[in-house]
């Protein structure tokens, strides 16, 4: 391992490295010092007025009342003697038809039992309740193969089914317990993994007065440039040539004439790309070995054309010498070959209030900006769906936690309860999408888009399968020039909610994503910036021809994590974007459990799967 690669591990996840241990120690030591949501005008006709009113209401509510598109069916259940119970099946979003909540009420039971079911084949099967009082058995019909699935049997109603029952599945320790031969899954609560550093920061935020100030102090003293990557430049003749004429490659970045004669040797880039053994041409794309449709690139902002770096836009800062020479690593995914999914972590982002918005826009009567205190009885399990594991080619960390996912300053802080970032998983609204925020959207047909959300976009909510908001755009479309230009708030620290220090000057490791469109191909680009301000991110994404770009998360490898999964010689191998990220994965008696893929995590994340032919 090179000296630079070793340094990547040295400052890696899990608190194993000296720098992270130092930060954790400082956090503990300093802790003793003492330091109206917008909606579109009316519901579509098919939405019951009562459900729409519940969704809009500025009142405390349960997570089900936040689902305006839900469909409910109910059957009676026979119990012992003349006793009667009932079963209710809620299809949380019939346009998506992946998540269902089954509630069973029995006279002999004090509490209603809730079971969060997942339909892994929404295009092929359409679950519905059957059975009930007549035969004292509860079944789910409409599944692939035509055979009904027995889930519950009244006491004294005969022998138990050979199939796994709800009770058995709920007692398992699996995040996804199979029902009816895997045609359905029961989502079970699990504990999400946290690194030692995350545990400490969570403790400070939740239990120590002034904890956020303590964390900010440590970030400024320890983490500025902690992950800075400075590689080696060589003459281009000493490095291999990229496959620049292939029609399926993403568009290369615009680079200076001087940079065309150089090649880069990055320090801890962890991906195995074809033709890069001797170095990388700045801004060029290389194929990731054994992963068709996935490409890798690297560049430094200093490689970009002077006309771009010296652009006259007043909302982009000039780059300093450090971030100009800091390596940026990028991965591109061909959207014709892959589908993007989004999953909430077991804990983050939460649904409560961020402390950032002014008190005047926070309603003390409500537990959170949407009136929801908890996702229960729905289950957030922070791991790739079992039915998707074999098709998953990549996972990467999502966006800000709820505490940081709202505005303290500027116009967005004064509207919509402080404009908390919204998120949707499997068509279920956990937090409303707010106007003015940068948003990744995946629709029910698998189409991915990135855009600034508007109030009129709420009319399409029923057809959204996944969505995640995270601040304001780094790059936004220019309809006149049909290209991307830096967002208007890129260099406004408070109004853009970019995080960092209050002097607006903190460089840190950051991650972002953009959409690049060219010819017949569309790509999602994930960018890892080893030491950057939002201005550097905007310039790099602009150089790669992105039509829209947004920030994801920052400050640590835990928050900028990306891993690829390569099948080679009968094995599934894990390649991390940066070598130090391997320390973020969980260690088990059976070996390494990749974060998000097989190890539940407390943070939200995205994952790519191979696109199915049927979709």
C-alpha positions as CSV (number, residue, x, y, z in Angstrom):
1,X,0.0,0.0,0.0
2,X,1.3,3.4,-0.9
3,X,2.0,6.1,1.7
4,X,-1.0,8.1,0.4
5,X,-3.2,5.0,0.5
6,X,-2.1,4.3,4.0
7,X,-3.1,7.8,5.0
8,X,-6.5,7.2,3.6
9,X,-6.9,4.3,6.0
10,X,-5.3,6.3,8.7
11,X,-8.1,8.8,8.8
12,X,-10.8,6.2,7.9
13,X,-14.1,5.2,9.6
14,X,-15.0,3.6,12.9
15,X,-12.6,5.6,15.0
16,X,-9.7,3.2,14.5
17,X,-7.4,5.8,13.2
18,X,-5.4,8.2,15.4
19,X,-7.1,11.3,13.9
20,X,-10.6,10.0,14.5
21,X,-9.7,8.9,18.0
22,X,-8.3,12.4,18.7
23,X,-11.5,13.9,17.4
24,X,-13.6,11.6,19.6
25,X,-11.5,12.5,22.6
26,X,-11.9,16.2,22.0
27,X,-15.6,15.8,21.7
28,X,-15.8,14.1,25.1
29,X,-13.4,16.5,26.7
30,X,-14.9,19.7,25.4
31,X,-18.4,18.4,26.4
32,X,-17.5,19.2,30.0
33,X,-16.7,22.9,29.2
34,X,-20.4,23.8,28.9
35,X,-20.1,25.2,25.8
36,X,-46.9,26.2,6.9
37,X,-46.1,23.5,4.5
38,X,-47.0,24.3,0.8
39,X,-49.2,21.9,-1.0
40,X,-50.9,22.0,-4.4
41,X,-54.4,23.3,-4.5
42,X,-56.5,20.2,-4.1
43,X,-56.4,16.4,-4.2
44,X,-56.8,14.4,-7.3
45,X,-60.4,13.1,-7.5
46,X,-59.4,9.6,-6.6
47,X,-58.1,10.6,-3.2
48,X,-60.7,10.5,-0.4
49,X,-61.3,14.0,0.9
50,X,-60.8,12.8,4.5
51,X,-57.3,11.5,3.7
52,X,-56.3,14.6,1.9
53,X,-57.5,16.7,4.8
54,X,-55.4,14.6,7.2
55,X,-52.3,15.0,5.0
56,X,-52.7,18.8,4.9
57,X,-53.7,19.3,8.5
58,X,-51.3,21.3,10.7
59,X,-51.8,18.9,13.6
60,X,-50.1,16.0,15.4
61,X,-50.7,12.8,13.4
62,X,-49.5,9.3,12.8
63,X,-47.4,8.2,9.8
64,X,-50.5,6.7,8.1
65,X,-52.3,10.0,8.1
66,X,-49.4,11.5,6.2
67,X,-50.2,9.0,3.3
68,X,-52.9,10.7,1.2
69,X,-53.0,7.9,-1.4
70,X,-53.4,5.0,0.9
71,X,-56.0,2.3,0.2
72,X,-57.6,0.3,3.0
73,X,-59.4,-3.1,3.0
74,X,-60.8,-5.0,6.0
75,X,-62.1,-8.5,6.8
76,X,-63.7,-9.9,10.0
77,X,-61.9,-12.6,11.9
78,X,-63.6,-15.4,13.9
79,X,-62.2,-16.0,17.4
80,X,-63.2,-18.4,20.2
81,X,-66.9,-18.7,20.7
82,X,-68.8,-15.7,19.4
83,X,-65.9,-13.3,19.6
84,X,-65.0,-11.4,16.6
85,X,-61.9,-9.6,15.5
86,X,-60.7,-7.9,12.3
87,X,-57.8,-7.6,9.9
88,X,-57.0,-4.4,8.0
89,X,-54.6,-4.2,5.1
90,X,-53.4,-0.7,4.1
91,X,-51.7,-0.4,0.7
92,X,-49.6,2.7,1.6
93,X,-49.4,3.8,-2.1
94,X,-51.3,1.8,-4.7
95,X,-49.3,3.4,-7.5
96,X,-46.1,1.8,-6.0
97,X,-47.7,-1.3,-4.3
98,X,-44.6,-2.3,-2.4
99,X,-45.4,-1.5,1.2
100,X,-48.4,-2.7,3.1
101,X,-49.4,-2.5,6.8
102,X,-51.4,-5.4,8.1
103,X,-53.2,-4.8,11.5
104,X,-54.8,-7.7,13.3
105,X,-57.3,-7.1,16.2
106,X,-58.3,-10.0,18.3
107,X,-60.7,-9.8,21.3
108,X,-58.3,-11.8,23.4
109,X,-55.4,-9.4,22.7
110,X,-55.2,-6.1,24.4
111,X,-53.2,-4.4,21.6
112,X,-53.6,-4.4,17.9
113,X,-50.7,-6.2,16.3
114,X,-49.1,-4.4,13.3
115,X,-47.0,-6.1,10.6
116,X,-45.1,-4.1,7.9
117,X,-45.2,-6.3,4.7
118,X,-43.1,-5.8,1.6
119,X,-44.1,-6.9,-1.9
120,X,-40.8,-7.7,-3.8
121,X,-42.6,-8.1,-7.1
122,X,-45.0,-5.1,-7.5
123,X,-45.4,-5.6,-11.3
124,X,-46.4,-9.2,-11.0
125,X,-48.5,-9.5,-7.8
126,X,-51.1,-7.4,-6.1
127,X,-51.7,-8.5,-2.5
128,X,-55.3,-8.4,-1.1
129,X,-57.0,-9.8,2.0
130,X,-59.0,-13.0,1.8
131,X,-60.5,-15.5,4.2
132,X,-61.6,-14.4,7.6
133,X,-64.7,-15.3,9.6
134,X,-66.0,-18.1,7.4
135,X,-63.0,-20.4,7.7
136,X,-61.2,-18.6,10.6
137,X,-58.0,-18.2,8.5
138,X,-56.5,-15.0,7.1
139,X,-54.9,-15.2,3.7
140,X,-53.3,-12.9,1.2
141,X,-54.3,-13.4,-2.4
142,X,-53.1,-11.9,-5.7
143,X,-49.6,-13.3,-5.4
144,X,-47.4,-14.8,-8.2
145,X,-48.3,-18.4,-8.9
146,X,-51.9,-17.9,-7.9
147,X,-51.7,-19.8,-4.6
148,X,-53.0,-17.8,-1.6
149,X,-50.6,-17.1,1.3
150,X,-51.8,-18.1,4.8
151,X,-50.7,-15.6,7.4
152,X,-52.9,-16.2,10.4
153,X,-55.1,-18.9,11.9
154,X,-57.6,-18.5,14.8
155,X,-57.0,-20.6,17.9
156,X,-58.7,-24.0,17.5
157,X,-59.1,-23.6,13.8
158,X,-57.0,-26.6,12.9
159,X,-53.3,-27.4,12.2
160,X,-50.9,-24.6,11.5
161,X,-49.9,-24.0,7.9
162,X,-46.6,-25.3,6.7
163,X,-45.9,-21.8,5.6
164,X,-44.0,-19.4,7.9
165,X,-46.6,-17.6,9.9
166,X,-46.6,-13.9,10.9
167,X,-45.8,-14.8,14.5
168,X,-42.8,-16.9,13.5
169,X,-41.5,-14.3,11.1
170,X,-41.8,-11.5,13.7
171,X,-39.8,-13.5,16.2
172,X,-36.9,-13.9,13.8
173,X,-33.9,-11.6,13.9
174,X,-34.0,-11.0,10.2
175,X,-34.6,-7.5,8.9
176,X,-36.6,-9.2,6.0
177,X,-38.3,-12.4,7.1
178,X,-39.7,-14.4,4.2
179,X,-43.4,-15.2,4.0
180,X,-45.0,-17.7,1.6
181,X,-41.8,-18.9,0.1
182,X,-40.4,-15.4,-0.3
183,X,-43.4,-14.0,-2.2
184,X,-43.8,-11.5,0.6
185,X,-41.4,-10.3,3.3
186,X,-42.1,-9.1,6.9
187,X,-39.9,-6.1,7.8
188,X,-38.6,-6.5,11.3
189,X,-37.0,-3.8,13.5
190,X,-33.2,-4.1,13.8
191,X,-30.5,-2.0,15.3
192,X,-28.5,0.0,12.8
193,X,-24.7,0.1,12.9
194,X,-23.0,3.3,14.1
195,X,-19.3,4.0,14.2
196,X,-17.8,5.2,17.5
197,X,-17.6,8.7,16.2
198,X,-21.3,8.7,15.2
199,X,-22.2,7.4,18.7
200,X,-20.4,10.2,20.3
201,X,-21.8,12.9,18.1
202,X,-25.3,11.5,18.6
203,X,-24.8,11.5,22.3
204,X,-23.6,15.2,22.3
205,X,-26.5,16.3,20.1
206,X,-29.2,14.5,22.1
207,X,-28.0,14.8,25.7
208,X,-25.4,17.6,26.1
209,X,-26.4,21.3,26.2
210,X,-24.5,23.1,23.5
211,X,-23.5,19.8,22.0
212,X,-23.7,21.1,18.4
213,X,-21.3,23.9,19.2
214,X,-18.9,21.3,20.6
215,X,-19.1,19.3,17.4
216,X,-18.6,22.4,15.2
217,X,-15.5,23.3,17.2
218,X,-13.9,19.9,16.7
219,X,-14.8,19.9,13.0
220,X,-12.9,23.2,12.6
221,X,-9.9,22.1,14.7
222,X,-9.5,18.5,13.5
223,X,-11.4,17.9,10.3
224,X,-10.5,20.7,8.0
225,X,-8.4,19.0,5.2
226,X,-8.3,15.8,7.2
227,X,-9.1,13.8,4.1
228,X,-7.2,16.0,1.6
229,X,-5.9,13.9,-1.3
230,X,-2.9,15.2,-3.2
231,X,-1.6,12.7,-5.7
232,X,1.2,12.8,-8.3
233,X,1.2,14.3,-11.8
234,X,3.2,12.8,-14.6
235,X,3.7,13.5,-18.3
236,X,0.9,12.0,-20.4
237,X,3.4,9.8,-22.3
238,X,4.1,7.8,-19.1
239,X,0.4,6.8,-18.7
240,X,-2.1,4.8,-20.7
241,X,-4.6,6.4,-23.0
242,X,-8.3,6.3,-22.2
243,X,-10.9,4.8,-24.5
244,X,-12.0,8.3,-25.5
245,X,-13.8,7.3,-28.7
246,X,-16.3,4.8,-27.3
247,X,-19.9,6.0,-27.7
248,X,-21.1,4.6,-24.4
249,X,-18.8,6.6,-22.2
250,X,-19.9,9.6,-20.2
251,X,-18.7,13.0,-21.5
252,X,-15.2,13.8,-20.3
253,X,-14.6,17.0,-18.3
254,X,-13.4,20.1,-19.9
255,X,-9.7,20.5,-18.9
256,X,-7.0,23.0,-19.8
257,X,-4.6,22.6,-22.7
258,X,-1.8,22.1,-20.2
259,X,-3.7,19.4,-18.4
260,X,-4.1,17.4,-21.6
261,X,-0.4,16.7,-21.5
262,X,-0.5,15.4,-17.9
263,X,-1.7,12.3,-16.2
264,X,-2.7,11.9,-12.5
265,X,-1.7,9.2,-10.0
266,X,-4.3,9.4,-7.2
267,X,-3.4,8.2,-3.7
268,X,-6.2,6.1,-2.2
269,X,-8.7,5.7,-5.1
270,X,-10.0,2.2,-4.4
271,X,-11.7,1.2,-7.7
272,X,-10.2,-1.2,-10.2
273,X,-10.6,0.7,-13.6
274,X,-9.3,-0.7,-16.9
275,X,-6.2,1.0,-18.2
276,X,-5.3,3.1,-15.1
277,X,-2.3,1.1,-13.7
278,X,0.1,3.9,-14.7
279,X,-2.2,6.8,-14.2
280,X,-5.4,8.7,-15.2
281,X,-5.9,11.3,-17.8
282,X,-7.5,14.3,-16.0
283,X,-11.3,14.3,-16.5
284,X,-11.4,11.2,-18.7
285,X,-13.6,8.2,-18.1
286,X,-12.4,4.6,-17.6
287,X,-14.5,1.4,-17.4
288,X,-14.7,-0.2,-14.0
289,X,-13.5,-3.8,-14.4
290,X,-16.2,-6.4,-14.6
291,X,-19.0,-3.9,-14.0
292,X,-20.5,-2.9,-17.4
293,X,-22.2,0.5,-17.4
294,X,-20.0,1.8,-14.5
295,X,-17.2,4.2,-15.1
296,X,-14.6,6.1,-13.0
297,X,-12.8,9.4,-13.4
298,X,-10.5,11.7,-11.4
299,X,-9.6,15.4,-11.7
300,X,-8.3,18.3,-9.7
301,X,-10.0,21.7,-10.0
302,X,-6.7,23.1,-11.1
303,X,-7.0,20.9,-14.3
304,X,-10.1,22.8,-15.4
305,X,-9.9,25.5,-18.1
306,X,-9.0,29.0,-16.8
307,X,-12.1,30.5,-18.5
308,X,-14.2,28.2,-16.3
309,X,-12.3,28.7,-13.1
310,X,-12.3,32.4,-13.6
311,X,-16.0,32.7,-14.6
312,X,-17.7,35.9,-13.8
313,X,-20.7,34.5,-11.9
314,X,-20.9,36.5,-8.6
315,X,-22.3,33.5,-6.7
316,X,-19.2,31.4,-7.1
317,X,-16.0,32.0,-5.1
318,X,-12.5,31.9,-6.5
319,X,-10.9,28.6,-5.4
320,X,-7.9,28.7,-3.1
321,X,-4.6,26.9,-3.6
322,X,-5.6,24.0,-1.4
323,X,-8.9,23.0,-2.9
324,X,-7.6,23.7,-6.4
325,X,-5.0,20.9,-5.9
326,X,-7.4,18.5,-4.0
327,X,-8.3,15.3,-5.9
328,X,-11.9,14.6,-6.9
329,X,-13.0,11.0,-7.6
330,X,-16.1,10.4,-9.6
331,X,-18.2,7.3,-10.5
332,X,-20.8,7.3,-13.4
333,X,-23.7,5.0,-13.7
334,X,-25.5,4.5,-17.0
335,X,-29.1,5.0,-16.2
336,X,-30.3,2.8,-19.1
337,X,-28.7,-0.1,-17.2
338,X,-29.4,0.7,-13.6
339,X,-32.2,1.7,-11.3
340,X,-31.7,3.9,-8.3
341,X,-33.3,3.1,-4.9
342,X,-33.4,5.1,-1.7
343,X,-33.7,3.7,1.9
344,X,-34.0,5.4,5.2
345,X,-31.6,4.4,8.0
346,X,-32.9,2.8,11.2
347,X,-32.7,6.2,12.9
348,X,-31.6,8.9,10.5
349,X,-33.0,11.2,9.2
350,X,-35.4,11.6,12.0
351,X,-38.9,13.1,11.7
352,X,-38.7,15.6,14.5
353,X,-37.8,19.3,14.4
354,X,-34.3,20.6,13.5
355,X,-33.2,23.3,16.0
356,X,-32.0,25.4,13.1
357,X,-35.1,27.3,12.0
358,X,-36.1,30.4,13.9
359,X,-38.5,29.8,16.8
360,X,-41.2,31.8,15.0
361,X,-41.6,29.2,12.2
362,X,-41.6,26.2,14.5
363,X,-45.0,25.1,15.9
364,X,-44.5,23.9,19.5
365,X,-47.7,22.0,19.4
366,X,-46.3,19.6,16.8
367,X,-43.7,16.9,17.3
368,X,-42.1,17.7,13.9
369,X,-42.7,19.9,10.9
370,X,-45.1,17.4,9.4
371,X,-46.9,16.6,12.7
372,X,-45.3,13.2,12.9
373,X,-43.2,12.0,15.8
374,X,-42.3,8.5,14.6
375,X,-42.4,6.2,11.7
376,X,-44.1,3.5,13.8
377,X,-45.8,1.1,13.1
378,X,-43.8,1.2,9.8
379,X,-40.3,-0.3,10.1
380,X,-37.1,1.4,8.9
381,X,-34.4,-1.2,8.7
382,X,-31.5,0.6,7.0
383,X,-30.4,-2.2,4.6
384,X,-30.9,-3.2,1.0
385,X,-34.1,-5.2,0.3
386,X,-33.3,-8.9,0.4
387,X,-34.9,-9.3,-3.0
388,X,-32.4,-6.8,-4.4
389,X,-29.1,-8.0,-2.9
390,X,-28.0,-10.1,-5.9
391,X,-28.8,-7.3,-8.4
392,X,-27.1,-4.5,-6.3
393,X,-24.0,-3.0,-7.9
394,X,-23.4,0.0,-5.6
395,X,-24.4,1.7,-2.4
396,X,-23.6,5.2,-1.3
397,X,-24.5,7.4,1.7
398,X,-27.5,9.7,1.5
399,X,-28.0,13.2,2.8
400,X,-28.0,15.3,5.9
401,X,-29.5,14.2,9.2
402,X,-32.7,16.0,10.3
403,X,-30.8,18.3,12.7
404,X,-28.8,19.7,9.8
405,X,-31.5,19.3,7.2
406,X,-33.3,22.7,7.6
407,X,-32.4,26.3,7.3
408,X,-31.3,28.7,9.9
409,X,-30.8,31.8,7.7
410,X,-32.2,33.3,4.6
411,X,-35.7,33.1,2.8
412,X,-36.0,29.4,3.0
413,X,-35.7,29.5,6.8
414,X,-38.8,31.7,7.0
415,X,-41.2,29.5,5.1
416,X,-42.6,26.0,5.4
417,X,-41.5,25.6,9.0
418,X,-37.9,26.3,8.0
419,X,-37.9,24.1,4.9
420,X,-36.9,20.8,6.4
421,X,-35.6,18.4,3.8
422,X,-38.2,15.8,2.6
423,X,-37.8,12.2,1.8
424,X,-39.9,9.3,0.4
425,X,-39.2,5.6,0.4
426,X,-41.3,3.1,-1.6
427,X,-44.0,5.8,-2.2
428,X,-44.4,6.4,1.5
429,X,-44.0,10.1,2.5
430,X,-42.0,10.3,5.7
431,X,-41.4,14.0,5.4
432,X,-43.0,16.3,2.8
433,X,-41.1,17.6,-0.2
434,X,-40.6,21.3,0.2
435,X,-40.4,23.9,-2.6
436,X,-37.1,25.4,-3.4
437,X,-35.0,22.4,-2.4
438,X,-32.7,20.3,-4.6
439,X,-34.4,16.9,-5.0
440,X,-33.5,13.4,-6.4
441,X,-36.7,11.8,-7.7
442,X,-37.3,8.2,-8.9
443,X,-40.7,7.6,-10.4
444,X,-42.7,4.4,-10.5
445,X,-41.5,3.7,-14.1
446,X,-37.9,3.8,-12.9
447,X,-37.1,7.2,-14.4
448,X,-34.6,9.3,-12.4
449,X,-34.6,13.1,-12.3
450,X,-32.9,15.8,-10.3
451,X,-34.6,19.2,-10.0
452,X,-35.5,22.0,-7.7
453,X,-38.9,21.1,-6.2
454,X,-41.8,23.4,-6.8
455,X,-45.3,23.6,-5.3
456,X,-46.8,22.4,-8.6
457,X,-44.7,19.3,-8.5
458,X,-46.9,18.1,-5.7
459,X,-49.4,17.0,-8.3
460,X,-47.1,14.1,-9.2
461,X,-46.6,12.8,-5.7
462,X,-48.6,9.6,-6.2
463,X,-46.2,8.5,-8.9
464,X,-43.0,9.0,-6.9
465,X,-41.3,5.9,-5.6
466,X,-38.2,7.5,-4.0
467,X,-37.2,11.1,-3.3
468,X,-34.5,12.8,-1.2
469,X,-34.0,16.5,-0.7
470,X,-30.7,18.0,0.4
471,X,-30.3,21.7,0.4
472,X,-30.2,23.9,-2.8
473,X,-28.6,23.1,-6.2
474,X,-24.9,23.3,-6.9
475,X,-25.8,23.3,-10.6
476,X,-29.1,24.3,-12.1
477,X,-30.3,24.2,-15.7
478,X,-30.2,27.2,-17.9
479,X,-33.1,26.9,-20.3
480,X,-31.7,29.5,-22.7
481,X,-28.3,27.9,-23.1
482,X,-29.5,24.3,-22.5
483,X,-26.7,23.7,-20.1
484,X,-25.9,23.8,-16.4
485,X,-24.8,26.9,-14.5
486,X,-23.8,27.3,-10.8
487,X,-26.7,27.7,-8.4
488,X,-27.5,31.1,-7.1
489,X,-26.7,30.3,-3.5
490,X,-23.4,28.4,-4.0
491,X,-21.3,30.9,-2.1
492,X,-23.9,32.0,0.4
493,X,-23.1,29.9,3.5
494,X,-26.2,30.5,5.5
495,X,-28.8,30.9,2.8
496,X,-27.5,27.7,1.1
497,X,-27.2,25.7,4.3
498,X,-23.8,24.3,3.1
499,X,-22.6,23.4,6.6
500,X,-19.0,24.0,7.7
501,X,-17.8,26.9,9.8
502,X,-19.5,30.2,10.5
503,X,-16.7,32.1,8.8
504,X,-17.9,30.4,5.5
505,X,-14.3,29.2,4.8
506,X,-14.2,25.6,6.0
507,X,-13.0,23.2,3.4
508,X,-13.9,19.6,4.1
509,X,-14.6,16.3,2.4
510,X,-17.9,16.5,0.5
511,X,-20.0,14.3,-1.7
512,X,-22.4,15.3,-4.4
513,X,-24.3,13.9,-7.4
514,X,-25.4,15.2,-10.8
515,X,-27.1,14.1,-13.9
516,X,-25.2,14.2,-17.2
517,X,-27.1,14.0,-20.4
518,X,-25.5,13.4,-23.8
519,X,-26.7,11.6,-26.9
520,X,-28.7,8.5,-26.2
521,X,-27.2,8.0,-22.7
522,X,-28.0,9.6,-19.3
523,X,-25.7,9.1,-16.4
524,X,-25.8,9.8,-12.7
525,X,-22.4,11.0,-11.5
526,X,-21.3,10.6,-7.9
527,X,-18.5,12.9,-6.9
528,X,-16.2,12.5,-3.9
529,X,-14.3,15.8,-3.1
530,X,-11.4,15.3,-0.8
531,X,-11.2,18.9,0.3
532,X,-13.7,21.4,-1.2
533,X,-16.1,24.2,-0.7
534,X,-19.4,24.3,-2.6
535,X,-17.8,26.5,-5.2
536,X,-15.2,23.9,-6.1
537,X,-18.0,21.3,-6.3
538,X,-20.0,23.5,-8.7
539,X,-17.0,24.2,-11.0
540,X,-16.1,20.5,-11.2
541,X,-19.7,19.4,-12.0
542,X,-19.9,22.2,-14.5
543,X,-16.8,21.0,-16.2
544,X,-18.3,17.5,-16.6
545,X,-21.3,19.0,-18.4
546,X,-23.9,18.3,-15.6
547,X,-27.4,19.8,-16.2
548,X,-28.2,19.7,-12.4
549,X,-26.1,18.9,-9.3
550,X,-26.7,18.8,-5.6
551,X,-24.6,18.1,-2.5
552,X,-25.2,14.9,-0.4
553,X,-23.2,14.8,2.8
554,X,-19.8,15.8,4.2
555,X,-17.2,15.9,6.9
556,X,-16.2,12.2,7.2
557,X,-15.8,9.0,5.2
558,X,-18.9,7.6,7.0
559,X,-20.9,10.4,5.3
560,X,-19.3,10.2,1.8
561,X,-19.2,6.4,1.6
562,X,-19.5,4.6,-1.7
563,X,-18.9,0.9,-2.5
564,X,-19.2,-1.2,-5.6
565,X,-20.0,-4.9,-5.7
566,X,-18.2,-6.9,-8.4
567,X,-18.9,-10.6,-9.2
568,X,-15.7,-12.2,-10.2
569,X,-14.7,-15.9,-10.2
570,X,-17.8,-16.9,-8.3
571,X,-17.3,-14.3,-5.5
572,X,-18.8,-11.0,-4.7
573,X,-16.0,-8.5,-4.1
574,X,-16.4,-5.1,-2.5
575,X,-14.5,-2.1,-3.9
576,X,-14.6,1.1,-2.0
577,X,-14.3,4.4,-3.7
578,X,-11.6,5.4,-1.2
579,X,-9.6,2.7,0.6
580,X,-10.3,4.1,4.0
581,X,-14.0,3.5,3.6
582,X,-13.5,-0.2,4.1
583,X,-13.2,0.6,7.8
584,X,-16.9,1.6,7.7
585,X,-18.1,-1.9,7.1
586,X,-19.1,-4.2,10.0
587,X,-17.0,-7.0,11.3
588,X,-18.9,-10.2,12.1
589,X,-17.7,-13.8,13.2
590,X,-18.4,-14.8,9.6
591,X,-16.3,-12.0,8.1
592,X,-17.0,-8.5,6.7
593,X,-20.6,-7.4,6.3
594,X,-20.7,-4.6,3.8
595,X,-22.4,-1.5,5.1
596,X,-25.9,-1.0,3.7
597,X,-25.8,-4.2,1.6
598,X,-26.0,-6.8,4.4
599,X,-25.3,-4.8,7.6
600,X,-28.2,-2.5,8.7
601,X,-27.1,1.1,9.2
602,X,-28.5,4.0,11.2
603,X,-28.1,6.4,8.2
604,X,-30.1,6.7,4.9
605,X,-28.5,5.6,1.6
606,X,-29.0,5.0,-2.1
607,X,-28.3,1.9,-4.0
608,X,-28.2,0.9,-7.7
609,X,-29.5,-2.4,-9.0
610,X,-29.3,-3.8,-12.5
611,X,-32.4,-2.8,-14.4
612,X,-34.8,-5.7,-14.9
613,X,-36.0,-6.4,-18.4
614,X,-39.7,-6.4,-17.4
615,X,-39.4,-2.8,-16.2
